[in-house]
């Protein structure tokens, strides 16, 4: 790939989807419509309960996703699995040693809760969070997604050890969205982009709760997915967010928060 290149490596549930929506509005940025290709985090990322069908597996296929970029555009890959699966750092460096790396970190407890609530809403998990926290051996993959993914120190250090520090931008989720316009222009400067007015009015993946309980069956019984193929992705998203999900207050998780404080801040 001859184009300049950047990668938003994570963390999951730390605003990467919103950033994808913002950056693709810039005329000098090319990001594939498909977010989260997870190319550089394979095979590690396959150790999960999420669907892995259709992941980009070959270099030829990966590069083809950027074939529509113009010569002057900077190309970007936004895949939050690259931070936790930090063997990705070396693979990205081998592919493009001058790549710019963007890391967004979120309060580990808030990130873990947000991740859990997403999994419950989408039918991946039906166990209580407190049960998962107290039974690591029973729920190893859940524990990985909620606790281990939130332990950032070694993950970030892997990138700092491989890439020059001036090629890495680390942002705090809370500060990023509190001063969104200022931080978007910080990213522009980091990527060498000209200033441009973007529509920053929408934040992706705000917490919503399912109105129905059928999604767990949708995930469990694959034959039901036939119905999802009847609609384009844009229509499916409209149906989900207008008719299936509803806005709701997040549960407090007071006991779980206390337990996670002991884990993260001991």
Secondary structure, 3 states (H helix, E strand, C coil): CCCCEEEEEECCCCCHHHHHHHHCCCCCEEECCCCCCCHHHCCHHHCCCCCCCCCCCCHHHHHHCCCCCCCCCEEEEECCHHHHCCCHHHHHHHHCCCCEEEEEECCHHHHHHHHHHHHHHCCCCCCCHHHHHHCCCCCHHHHHHHCHHHCCHHHHHHHHHHCCHHHEEEEEHHHHHHCHHHHHHHHHHHHCCCCCCCCCCCCCCCCEEECCCCHHHHHHCHHHHHHHHHCCHHHHHHHHHHHHEEECCCCCCHHHHHHHHHHHCC
